[in-house]
């Protein structure tokens, strides 16, 4: 098992030179790797960051999203082409930085709704885009992990079972499921059943509390989550995802308007201790 933390807790641009001392402190705390947001995909910049992280002994994963301008669900062929190109550029950044996994809701635009549930046509459009993206990623040994979100953020994939079905429809060995405990806490009735439904294609796990604050201090059913992960044989990344209210763009996107913890680095230390303790209890 490897333990990581998503850098969205601090920034949407992880390539800033000023953040390198933070990364060194996260390595010193004991993290195995960092998750890099890729919102401005510039491979040469991510290559420099990847080398700096490697020098610190840190591995990395990455996360990206799609927007209404590059939505795989769109009936517009041009918009779908932009979606494929956007994901390809993120994959290029993964290759440059040395990330072997790109996670996130790559299958649809976050926050874009039709006013109805997903149609068969939308499903098929997204499958086609992701199939081509997975083929592109396979050339550079990058795995795509699709994150289902709650119904208030996206409408194509809201459950682990549906995301596993989507992955099977794509039919590529390097594409699977990204399970996030925050979204599962909202959408899943049975944590164990949810994880069992996607176990065969589970590629990534976000450890996120129900309020997006410090893991272990809220309402997520952690004991059942860790037991189910161990029972299904998961052995990938456990990556902390938490958000703060002090970054205007991220606060607006995550709807976080109040402080959820005292200090981000303190959260990072507490979260790592929590994950290692919980995993040791079931492994």
Secondary structure, DSSP 8 states (H G I E B T S, - for coil): -EEEEEGGGT-S-TT-GGGHHHHHHHHHHT-SEEEEE-SS--HHHHHHHHHHHHHTT-EEEEE--B-GGG-TT-S-HHHHHHHHHHHHHHHHHHHHHT--EEEE-TTSBTT---SS---HHHHHHHHHHHHHHHHHHHTTT-EEEEE---TTT-SS--SHHHHHHHHHHHT-TTEEEEEEHHHHHHH-S-HHHHHHHHGGGEEEEEE--TTSSSTTSSSS-HHHHHHHHHHTT--SEEEE----SSSHHHHHHHT--S--SS-HHHHHHHHHHHHHHHHHHH-
